[in-house]
Amino acid sequence: MTDADDAFVPGRCTSADRVMWITKDRLFYAGLLGARSLHTQGALVAYVAIDGRLRVRLDGGEWQATEVAIVQPYVPYEIACEGRNVLIVLIEPETVDASRLPPLLRLCGAVHAPDFATHVREVHRRLASQGGALDLHPCDFDRSFFGAALPARALDQRIASVLERIKADPTGAVASDECASRVNLSISRFRHLFKEEVGIPFRNVRAWKRARSLLHHVHTDASLVDVALDIGYPDSTHFSHSIRQVYGLKPRDIIAGSRKLRIIAQAL
């Protein structure tokens, strides 16, 4: 833990300050962190402390105390907080060129980034106080948090079209053989090209996008069984297990913790 982290002064975050700005490729969340549990997300995640210092542990390693934590996609980790709330910036990895990202976003674990933390907390204050009145668009996200659009990844057009289809309907039963046929590739060649271009196997990306789609349903009044079926899970048991692997929380806990969350949703 650095001296700068020692200087961190916890702020105040009430239920009125909880907000989520979600687009198809980005997400900002300010709200309850929930119980500590090992999980693996399919996105690049930046955590920023707000009402208590963070602790992060990567893949069963040592705990690190920090004001900012960066977790790379598909790295198993645990995150905890001295307070109740946390700020999260989430970036879909296939949309950015990892080699050209700001140095901070190429790290993993506890990082020293007091200026970034201050800036994210300022963006949060603006969203919490004016979110409904702001004329926000998906293209505003990177500018708000990073000052400019993050460098885009150049993808093979065939793979890009498959990704767009998955993102347009993350709850659909999109199979690799069907996708391969659509882009005129054999199944083996498609799977190889997909992993080569995206860096992650097709089935992992598809599973992550489906789990991510739950975040568009956190204000639902439907039963968990109905939610599970609506977003493409065969049953509530599989749904609960998959969501816990991704978020470290049960679906019912995510929905319960989002009751007072204000949502700015764009471009499903």
C-alpha positions as YAML, in Angstrom:
chain: A
units: angstrom
residues:
- id: 1
  name: MET
  ca: [0.00, 0.00, 0.00]
- id: 2
  name: THR
  ca: [1.43, 3.39, -1.02]
- id: 3
  name: ASP
  ca: [1.61, 6.63, 0.94]
- id: 4
  name: ALA
  ca: [-0.97, 8.07, -1.46]
- id: 5
  name: ASP
  ca: [-3.30, 5.21, -0.62]
- id: 6
  name: ASP
  ca: [-2.67, 5.91, 3.08]
- id: 7
  name: ALA
  ca: [-3.88, 9.47, 2.39]
- id: 8
  name: PHE
  ca: [-7.21, 8.29, 0.97]
- id: 9
  name: VAL
  ca: [-10.11, 9.79, 2.92]
- id: 10
  name: PRO
  ca: [-13.37, 7.85, 2.61]
- id: 11
  name: GLY
  ca: [-16.28, 9.86, 1.23]
- id: 12
  name: ARG
  ca: [-19.99, 9.58, 1.73]
- id: 13
  name: CYS
  ca: [-22.10, 7.40, -0.55]
- id: 14
  name: THR
  ca: [-25.80, 6.95, 0.19]
- id: 15
  name: SER
  ca: [-28.55, 5.09, -1.62]
- id: 16
  name: ALA
  ca: [-29.32, 8.33, -3.48]
- id: 17
  name: ASP
  ca: [-25.84, 8.21, -5.03]
- id: 18
  name: ARG
  ca: [-26.22, 4.74, -6.55]
- id: 19
  name: VAL
  ca: [-26.27, 4.82, -10.33]
- id: 20
  name: MET
  ca: [-25.42, 2.61, -13.31]
- id: 21
  name: TRP
  ca: [-24.62, 3.86, -16.82]
- id: 22
  name: ILE
  ca: [-24.69, 0.91, -19.20]
- id: 23
  name: THR
  ca: [-24.10, 0.66, -22.94]
- id: 24
  name: LYS
  ca: [-23.37, -2.41, -25.06]
- id: 25
  name: ASP
  ca: [-19.58, -1.95, -24.65]
- id: 26
  name: ARG
  ca: [-19.12, -0.02, -21.41]
- id: 27
  name: LEU
  ca: [-20.52, 0.16, -17.91]
- id: 28
  name: PHE
  ca: [-20.17, 2.44, -14.91]
- id: 29
  name: TYR
  ca: [-21.57, 1.34, -11.59]
- id: 30
  name: ALA
  ca: [-21.72, 3.16, -8.28]
- id: 31
  name: GLY
  ca: [-23.32, 1.13, -5.55]
- id: 32
  name: LEU
  ca: [-23.14, -1.82, -3.18]
- id: 33
  name: LEU
  ca: [-20.19, -4.16, -3.57]
- id: 34
  name: GLY
  ca: [-21.73, -7.18, -1.88]
- id: 35
  name: ALA
  ca: [-20.09, -10.16, -0.22]
- id: 36
  name: ARG
  ca: [-16.54, -11.23, -1.03]
- id: 37
  name: SER
  ca: [-16.34, -14.22, -3.34]
- id: 38
  name: LEU
  ca: [-13.99, -15.55, -6.03]
- id: 39
  name: HIS
  ca: [-15.32, -14.76, -9.49]
- id: 40
  name: THR
  ca: [-14.24, -14.15, -13.08]
- id: 41
  name: GLN
  ca: [-15.60, -11.44, -15.36]
- id: 42
  name: GLY
  ca: [-15.18, -11.28, -19.12]
- id: 43
  name: ALA
  ca: [-14.33, -7.59, -19.12]
- id: 44
  name: LEU
  ca: [-11.55, -5.22, -18.15]
- id: 45
  name: VAL
  ca: [-12.63, -3.83, -14.79]
- id: 46
  name: ALA
  ca: [-11.42, -0.79, -12.86]
- id: 47
  name: TYR
  ca: [-12.48, -0.48, -9.21]
- id: 48
  name: VAL
  ca: [-12.26, 2.83, -7.37]
- id: 49
  name: ALA
  ca: [-12.75, 3.29, -3.63]
- id: 50
  name: ILE
  ca: [-15.38, 5.74, -2.48]
- id: 51
  name: ASP
  ca: [-16.48, 5.11, 1.13]
- id: 52
  name: GLY
  ca: [-13.72, 2.74, 2.17]
- id: 53
  name: ARG
  ca: [-10.38, 1.42, 0.96]
- id: 54
  name: LEU
  ca: [-10.43, -1.64, -1.31]
- id: 55
  name: ARG
  ca: [-8.71, -4.98, -0.95]
- id: 56
  name: VAL
  ca: [-8.09, -7.19, -3.96]
- id: 57
  name: ARG
  ca: [-6.69, -10.69, -4.38]
- id: 58
  name: LEU
  ca: [-5.90, -12.20, -7.78]
- id: 59
  name: ASP
  ca: [-6.35, -15.92, -8.37]
- id: 60
  name: GLY
  ca: [-5.75, -16.94, -4.75]
- id: 61
  name: GLY
  ca: [-2.70, -14.70, -4.27]
- id: 62
  name: GLU
  ca: [-1.95, -12.20, -1.52]
- id: 63
  name: TRP
  ca: [-4.48, -9.57, -0.51]
- id: 64
  name: GLN
  ca: [-3.52, -6.01, -1.56]
- id: 65
  name: ALA
  ca: [-5.02, -2.86, -0.04]
- id: 66
  name: THR
  ca: [-5.55, 0.00, -2.47]
- id: 67
  name: GLU
  ca: [-7.61, 2.95, -3.67]
- id: 68
  name: VAL
  ca: [-7.73, 1.63, -7.26]
- id: 69
  name: ALA
  ca: [-7.69, -1.94, -8.56]
- id: 70
  name: ILE
  ca: [-7.51, -3.07, -12.18]
- id: 71
  name: VAL
  ca: [-8.56, -6.59, -13.14]
- id: 72
  name: GLN
  ca: [-7.90, -7.93, -16.62]
- id: 73
  name: PRO
  ca: [-10.54, -10.03, -18.42]
- id: 74
  name: TYR
  ca: [-11.00, -13.62, -17.26]
- id: 75
  name: VAL
  ca: [-8.61, -13.29, -14.30]
- id: 76
  name: PRO
  ca: [-10.18, -14.93, -11.21]
- id: 77
  name: TYR
  ca: [-10.23, -12.50, -8.28]
- id: 78
  name: GLU
  ca: [-11.81, -11.43, -5.03]
- id: 79
  name: ILE
  ca: [-12.60, -7.84, -4.12]
- id: 80
  name: ALA
  ca: [-13.58, -6.42, -0.73]
- id: 81
  name: CYS
  ca: [-14.16, -2.96, 0.69]
- id: 82
  name: GLU
  ca: [-13.90, -1.33, 4.10]
- id: 83
  name: GLY
  ca: [-17.14, 0.51, 3.30]
- id: 84
  name: ARG
  ca: [-20.28, -0.75, 1.56]
- id: 85
  name: ASN
  ca: [-20.04, 0.92, -1.82]
- id: 86
  name: VAL
  ca: [-17.64, 0.96, -4.75]
- id: 87
  name: LEU
  ca: [-17.21, 2.61, -8.15]
- id: 88
  name: ILE
  ca: [-16.65, 0.34, -11.15]
- id: 89
  name: VAL
  ca: [-15.71, 1.09, -14.76]
- id: 90
  name: LEU
  ca: [-16.11, -1.90, -17.07]
- id: 91
  name: ILE
  ca: [-14.77, -2.16, -20.64]
- id: 92
  name: GLU
  ca: [-15.56, -4.92, -23.14]
- id: 93
  name: PRO
  ca: [-12.09, -6.16, -24.17]
- id: 94
  name: GLU
  ca: [-12.86, -6.99, -27.80]
- id: 95
  name: THR
  ca: [-13.61, -3.30, -28.42]
- id: 96
  name: VAL
  ca: [-10.15, -2.01, -27.50]
- id: 97
  name: ASP
  ca: [-6.56, -2.55, -28.61]
- id: 98
  name: ALA
  ca: [-4.97, -3.71, -25.36]
- id: 99
  name: SER
  ca: [-1.46, -2.80, -26.54]
- id: 100
  name: ARG
  ca: [-2.47, 0.86, -26.98]
- id: 101
  name: LEU
  ca: [-4.54, 1.34, -23.85]
- id: 102
  name: PRO
  ca: [-3.44, 3.91, -21.26]
- id: 103
  name: PRO
  ca: [-0.70, 2.31, -19.10]
- id: 104
  name: LEU
  ca: [-3.02, 2.18, -16.08]
- id: 105
  name: LEU
  ca: [-5.46, -0.09, -17.91]
- id: 106
  name: ARG
  ca: [-2.72, -2.55, -18.85]
- id: 107
  name: LEU
  ca: [-1.94, -3.33, -15.21]
- id: 108
  name: CYS
  ca: [-3.57, -5.93, -12.99]
- id: 109
  name: GLY
  ca: [-4.13, -5.81, -9.25]
- id: 110
  name: ALA
  ca: [-3.70, -2.91, -6.83]
- id: 111
  name: VAL
  ca: [-2.43, 0.19, -8.64]
- id: 112
  name: HIS
  ca: [-1.31, 3.66, -7.61]
- id: 113
  name: ALA
  ca: [-3.61, 6.03, -9.52]
- id: 114
  name: PRO
  ca: [-4.86, 8.81, -7.23]
- id: 115
  name: ASP
  ca: [-5.62, 11.20, -10.11]
- id: 116
  name: PHE
  ca: [-7.74, 8.58, -11.87]
- id: 117
  name: ALA
  ca: [-9.57, 7.83, -8.62]
- id: 118
  name: THR
  ca: [-10.32, 11.51, -8.05]
- id: 119
  name: HIS
  ca: [-11.55, 11.90, -11.62]
- id: 120
  name: VAL
  ca: [-13.84, 8.85, -11.47]
- id: 121
  name: ARG
  ca: [-15.33, 10.08, -8.20]
- id: 122
  name: GLU
  ca: [-15.97, 13.46, -9.84]
- id: 123
  name: VAL
  ca: [-17.73, 11.83, -12.81]
- id: 124
  name: HIS
  ca: [-19.80, 9.84, -10.33]
- id: 125
  name: ARG
  ca: [-20.82, 12.99, -8.48]
- id: 126
  name: ARG
  ca: [-21.96, 14.53, -11.76]
- id: 127
  name: LEU
  ca: [-23.92, 11.45, -12.80]
- id: 128
  name: ALA
  ca: [-25.51, 11.05, -9.36]
- id: 129
  name: SER
  ca: [-26.64, 14.66, -9.22]
- id: 130
  name: GLN
  ca: [-27.52, 15.31, -12.88]
- id: 131
  name: GLY
  ca: [-27.64, 11.91, -14.61]
- id: 132
  name: GLY
  ca: [-31.25, 12.15, -15.75]
- id: 133
  name: ALA
  ca: [-30.75, 15.67, -17.07]
- id: 134
  name: LEU
  ca: [-27.48, 15.01, -18.93]
- id: 135
  name: ASP
  ca: [-27.66, 14.40, -22.68]
- id: 136
  name: LEU
  ca: [-25.49, 11.30, -22.61]
- id: 137
  name: HIS
  ca: [-24.61, 9.03, -25.52]
- id: 138
  name: PRO
  ca: [-22.47, 5.86, -25.66]
- id: 139
  name: CYS
  ca: [-19.68, 7.81, -27.35]
- id: 140
  name: ASP
  ca: [-19.50, 10.08, -24.28]
- id: 141
  name: PHE
  ca: [-18.43, 7.26, -21.98]
- id: 142
  name: ASP
  ca: [-14.71, 7.07, -22.79]
- id: 143
  name: ARG
  ca: [-14.41, 10.85, -22.97]
- id: 144
  name: SER
  ca: [-16.02, 11.15, -19.55]
- id: 145
  name: PHE
  ca: [-13.70, 8.68, -17.82]
- id: 146
  name: PHE
  ca: [-10.51, 8.72, -19.93]
- id: 147
  name: GLY
  ca: [-10.58, 12.07, -21.75]
- id: 148
  name: ALA
  ca: [-10.76, 10.49, -25.22]
- id: 149
  name: ALA
  ca: [-12.04, 7.41, -27.01]
- id: 150
  name: LEU
  ca: [-10.01, 4.34, -26.11]
- id: 151
  name: PRO
  ca: [-8.07, 2.87, -29.08]
- id: 152
  name: ALA
  ca: [-10.26, 0.44, -30.99]
- id: 153
  name: ARG
  ca: [-9.21, -3.10, -31.83]
- id: 154
  name: ALA
  ca: [-9.00, -3.92, -35.54]
- id: 155
  name: LEU
  ca: [-10.98, -7.13, -36.01]
- id: 156
  name: ASP
  ca: [-11.45, -9.43, -38.95]
- id: 157
  name: GLN
  ca: [-14.79, -8.33, -40.39]
- id: 158
  name: ARG
  ca: [-16.22, -11.84, -40.16]
- id: 159
  name: ILE
  ca: [-15.50, -12.04, -36.45]
- id: 160
  name: ALA
  ca: [-16.69, -8.47, -35.92]
- id: 161
  name: SER
  ca: [-20.04, -9.37, -37.49]
- id: 162
  name: VAL
  ca: [-20.40, -12.37, -35.16]
- id: 163
  name: LEU
  ca: [-19.63, -10.23, -32.12]
- id: 164
  name: GLU
  ca: [-22.19, -7.64, -33.17]
- id: 165
  name: ARG
  ca: [-24.79, -10.37, -33.52]
- id: 166
  name: ILE
  ca: [-24.04, -11.70, -30.03]
- id: 167
  name: LYS
  ca: [-24.19, -8.21, -28.53]
- id: 168
  name: ALA
  ca: [-27.43, -7.42, -30.35]
- id: 169
  name: ASP
  ca: [-29.03, -10.53, -28.82]
- id: 170
  name: PRO
  ca: [-26.89, -11.74, -25.90]
- id: 171
  name: THR
  ca: [-29.71, -13.94, -24.64]
- id: 172
  name: GLY
  ca: [-30.01, -15.88, -27.91]
- id: 173
  name: ALA
  ca: [-28.81, -19.43, -28.46]
- id: 174
  name: VAL
  ca: [-26.01, -18.57, -30.87]
- id: 175
  name: ALA
  ca: [-23.99, -21.70, -31.68]
- id: 176
  name: SER
  ca: [-20.48, -21.74, -33.10]
- id: 177
  name: ASP
  ca: [-21.46, -23.96, -36.03]
- id: 178
  name: GLU
  ca: [-24.20, -21.53, -37.03]
- id: 179
  name: CYS
  ca: [-21.81, -18.58, -36.80]
- id: 180
  name: ALA
  ca: [-19.19, -20.46, -38.81]
- id: 181
  name: SER
  ca: [-21.72, -21.15, -41.54]
- id: 182
  name: ARG
  ca: [-22.79, -17.50, -41.67]
- id: 183
  name: VAL
  ca: [-19.22, -16.35, -42.32]
- id: 184
  name: ASN
  ca: [-18.37, -19.24, -44.66]
- id: 185
  name: LEU
  ca: [-15.80, -20.94, -42.43]
- id: 186
  name: SER
  ca: [-15.45, -24.45, -41.12]
- id: 187
  name: ILE
  ca: [-16.24, -24.83, -37.42]
- id: 188
  name: SER
  ca: [-12.60, -25.50, -36.52]
- id: 189
  name: ARG
  ca: [-11.35, -22.56, -38.59]
- id: 190
  name: PHE
  ca: [-14.01, -20.27, -37.12]
- id: 191
  name: ARG
  ca: [-13.15, -21.19, -33.54]
- id: 192
  name: HIS
  ca: [-9.45, -20.73, -34.20]
- id: 193
  name: LEU
  ca: [-9.95, -17.36, -35.93]
- id: 194
  name: PHE
  ca: [-12.32, -16.14, -33.21]
- id: 195
  name: LYS
  ca: [-9.82, -16.88, -30.45]
- id: 196
  name: GLU
  ca: [-6.97, -15.43, -32.51]
- id: 197
  name: GLU
  ca: [-8.87, -12.17, -33.09]
- id: 198
  name: VAL
  ca: [-10.59, -11.75, -29.73]
- id: 199
  name: GLY
  ca: [-8.10, -13.53, -27.48]
- id: 200
  name: ILE
  ca: [-10.84, -15.61, -25.81]
- id: 201
  name: PRO
  ca: [-12.71, -18.74, -26.99]
- id: 202
  name: PHE
  ca: [-16.12, -18.21, -28.55]
- id: 203
  name: ARG
  ca: [-18.03, -20.05, -25.82]
- id: 204
  name: ASN
  ca: [-16.45, -17.94, -23.05]
- id: 205
  name: VAL
  ca: [-17.38, -14.70, -24.78]
- id: 206
  name: ARG
  ca: [-20.93, -15.91, -25.41]
- id: 207
  name: ALA
  ca: [-21.30, -16.95, -21.74]
- id: 208
  name: TRP
  ca: [-20.02, -13.57, -20.53]
- id: 209
  name: LYS
  ca: [-22.35, -11.58, -22.79]
- id: 210
  name: ARG
  ca: [-25.31, -13.59, -21.54]
- id: 211
  name: ALA
  ca: [-24.35, -13.03, -17.90]
- id: 212
  name: ARG
  ca: [-23.81, -9.33, -18.60]
- id: 213
  name: SER
  ca: [-27.34, -9.06, -20.01]
- id: 214
  name: LEU
  ca: [-28.69, -9.66, -16.49]
- id: 215
  name: LEU
  ca: [-27.67, -6.10, -15.67]
- id: 216
  name: HIS
  ca: [-30.43, -4.83, -17.96]
- id: 217
  name: HIS
  ca: [-32.98, -6.72, -15.82]
- id: 218
  name: VAL
  ca: [-32.02, -5.71, -12.28]
- id: 219
  name: HIS
  ca: [-35.26, -3.75, -11.80]
- id: 220
  name: THR
  ca: [-37.47, -6.63, -12.88]
- id: 221
  name: ASP
  ca: [-40.52, -7.79, -10.95]
- id: 222
  name: ALA
  ca: [-40.38, -11.18, -12.66]
- id: 223
  name: SER
  ca: [-39.44, -14.36, -10.83]
- id: 224
  name: LEU
  ca: [-35.87, -15.64, -11.04]
- id: 225
  name: VAL
  ca: [-37.11, -18.55, -13.14]
- id: 226
  name: ASP
  ca: [-38.63, -16.15, -15.66]
- id: 227
  name: VAL
  ca: [-35.51, -13.98, -15.69]
- id: 228
  name: ALA
  ca: [-33.34, -17.04, -16.26]
- id: 229
  name: LEU
  ca: [-35.42, -18.16, -19.22]
- id: 230
  name: ASP
  ca: [-35.69, -14.62, -20.61]
- id: 231
  name: ILE
  ca: [-31.93, -14.22, -20.81]
- id: 232
  name: GLY
  ca: [-31.24, -17.64, -22.24]
- id: 233
  name: TYR
  ca: [-30.48, -19.98, -19.33]
- id: 234
  name: PRO
  ca: [-32.14, -23.41, -19.40]
- id: 235
  name: ASP
  ca: [-33.21, -23.27, -15.74]
- id: 236
  name: SER
  ca: [-32.79, -21.29, -12.53]
- id: 237
  name: THR
  ca: [-30.09, -23.62, -11.14]
- id: 238
  name: HIS
  ca: [-27.82, -23.13, -14.14]
- id: 239
  name: PHE
  ca: [-28.63, -19.42, -14.06]
- id: 240
  name: SER
  ca: [-27.68, -19.02, -10.40]
- id: 241
  name: HIS
  ca: [-24.46, -21.02, -10.78]
- id: 242
  name: SER
  ca: [-23.34, -19.10, -13.88]
- id: 243
  name: ILE
  ca: [-24.11, -15.68, -12.44]
- id: 244
  name: ARG
  ca: [-22.28, -16.47, -9.21]
- id: 245
  name: GLN
  ca: [-19.20, -17.55, -11.17]
- id: 246
  name: VAL
  ca: [-19.20, -14.22, -13.02]
- id: 247
  name: TYR
  ca: [-20.22, -11.74, -10.32]
- id: 248
  name: GLY
  ca: [-19.52, -13.59, -7.09]
- id: 249
  name: LEU
  ca: [-23.15, -13.05, -6.08]
- id: 250
  name: LYS
  ca: [-26.42, -14.91, -6.48]
- id: 251
  name: PRO
  ca: [-28.91, -13.36, -8.94]
- id: 252
  name: ARG
  ca: [-31.38, -12.65, -6.14]
- id: 253
  name: ASP
  ca: [-28.70, -10.69, -4.26]
- id: 254
  name: ILE
  ca: [-27.83, -8.65, -7.35]
- id: 255
  name: ILE
  ca: [-31.49, -7.77, -7.92]
- id: 256
  name: ALA
  ca: [-32.12, -7.02, -4.23]
- id: 257
  name: GLY
  ca: [-29.06, -4.78, -4.07]
- id: 258
  name: SER
  ca: [-30.21, -2.83, -7.13]
- id: 259
  name: ARG
  ca: [-33.61, -1.71, -5.85]
- id: 260
  name: LYS
  ca: [-32.46, 1.87, -5.32]
- id: 261
  name: LEU
  ca: [-30.09, 1.92, -8.29]
- id: 262
  name: ARG
  ca: [-30.82, 4.58, -10.93]
- id: 263
  name: ILE
  ca: [-30.05, 3.28, -14.40]
- id: 264
  name: ILE
  ca: [-28.91, 5.15, -17.50]
- id: 265
  name: ALA
  ca: [-29.27, 2.49, -20.20]
- id: 266
  name: GLN
  ca: [-28.24, 2.99, -23.81]
- id: 267
  name: ALA
  ca: [-27.82, 0.88, -26.93]
- id: 268
  name: LEU
  ca: [-28.72, -2.59, -25.75]
...
